[in-house]
């Protein structure tokens, strides 16, 4: 078969397999067979770049280019729905619709209200051309590159009968399984947990790294079709047609006739929704007929032909047994309410976070109080109130502790911060244990076989006092531990040895520098290149790196100002851990920018901002985060900040766009770049 024909055949097959797996939940090939098809397609596309298609299934993984988002005006405004928590008010809505239309036999479509973030997709000739967030209802952010990574969203439609151009609206969600996995990873990384899948989905779709979006496992359900020449004159049939084109349309969508059927629908799903794989926060009821929708019209804020019914957040009343205070690896003290076990949203809840001292004071909690525990859309149980009428006379007010429960050190609180912290970083056992557990975690050094119990045992025996001590462990020491077999010891030693090849960026992440998560660690490693440059960097140098603000910069400088941390790094270096990025090829280095100080502003098409900073340094230049008279020029992409532009014009600093810069360093000039002599200013 002709290679180009084979490419098209593979794309069709893979798109169908994606649809079977992510939409129908009925895969017809094994993962191995699917991977083989994808590998073949990737190889053929590499051999035939002329066949490139941005909607090929190979493009779903996302790149790490940071392009930012542009604002796009909606073709049809995305209005919000009127909502209620009352079944009676839903019934009143049905009555108003019947009265306004002058008939009783109005068909209503009931559907689930998924708890995520709204999205509008535009298709032309069966191909996805744009994805836009709701924004303010009039305009939203173009997040097409991120949406392309969601495998349940068709890039090329199936079948036929779809309009030349149409818009479909839906909800991007994060399934519970993906949400739990993400929060486990964030907990290991010492990052704040997402409170619920809605926040996680909303934050993910607005990330500037489509590769990270692809990793997080978003999904999408679609619920409304707009445009000319739609296949049917009613909402329900249009959505069934959309299902045939490859969209994920919920099977819950049901045609209802009259108030009794609507009430039964509410009653059924009020409990059954808890079995669904995604978070929900209510139901939506829409008039089915498009003609009737048009006749009913809109208010200034919402359609008169639809209403949202919101589920009551589930909560329970139970007794507070006691409040414990737990120490995290960064020293933050978290109060936890320990409760009489209570069933909530299908799970037994025994503990609920009280977050911080201010929350305890606001709730006015006393010993043995009866407290209200709530989940609702939250995966993490929280205390929302106290039944003060049930309070025992003479009960004591719960007060936040003044000293660390683990080491006795007096707690400190930074001005403007809610958290109390134990400052005894290097001698407080839970903080030490937390840093060791973080160091060995899969996304850090990935040292298999060392879990919480093993860390505790190693510390109790005095064998490990910090992360560097792990590399002093040997076979005889490990096999002398309780419940430690030979295989367990060998697995740990093999993990320690293989960790010496872990890339530098993950070593930086594993060090537990406060506020340095995976992405920040990657930025630091790729910009500074080695541990010596990182340890000697000033706050002024650090803030020139993308995503590094004053708080992170001060934290990094503070971390390496401690002798104990510098000594630990030197020990890790002596054990053979990777302490630098790989050497760049000599041909990528030059002195073309020697003596120049360059400011980068805006977003770019051919490289990310971090990559441009590396290119500047590789060519002898210096990066700066602020414009001054010493600035040689500004490398300006799209969406350059107006303040920087104004300052550049005031100081007479030269503006260089991306094509000109690539020519300056001898890079390939993009085909769309301007010809010699043509004005290069972006403004």
Buried (B, 14 or more C-beta within 10 A) or exposed (E): EEEEEBBBBBBEBBBBBBBBBBBEEEBEBEEEEBEEBBEBBBEBBEEEEEBEBEBBBBBBBBBEBBBBBBEBEBBEEBBEBBBBEEBEEBBBBBEEBBEBBEEEEBBBBBBBBBBBBBBBBBBEEBBBEBBBBBBEEEBBBBBBBBBBBBBBBBBBBBEEEBBEBBBBBBBBBBBBEBBEBBBEBBBBBBBEBBBBBBBBBBEBBBBBBBEBBBBBBBBBBBBBBBBEEBBBEBBBBBBEBBBBBBBBBBEBBBBBEBBEBBBEBBEEBBEEBEEBEBBBBBBBBBBBBBEBBEBBEBEEEBBBBBBBBBBEBBBBBBEBBEBEBBBBBBBBBBBBBEBEEBEBBEEEBBBBBBBBBEBBEEBEBBBEBBBBBBBBBBBBBBBBBBEEEEBEEEEEEBEBEEEBBBBEBEBEBEEEEEBBBBEBBEEBBBBBBBBBBBBBBEBBBBBBBBEEEBBBBBBEEEBBEBBBBBBEBEEEBBEEBEEBEEEBBBBBBEBBEEBBEBEBBBBBBBBBBBBBBBBBBBBBBBBBBEBEBBBEBEBEBBBBBBBBEEEBBBBBBEBBEEEEBBEBBBBBBEBEBBBBBEEEEEEEBEEBBEEBBBBBBBBBEBBBBBBBBBBBBBBBBBBBBEBEEEBBBBBBBBEBEEEBBEBBEEEEBEBBBBBBBBBBBEBEEEEEBEEEEEEBEBE
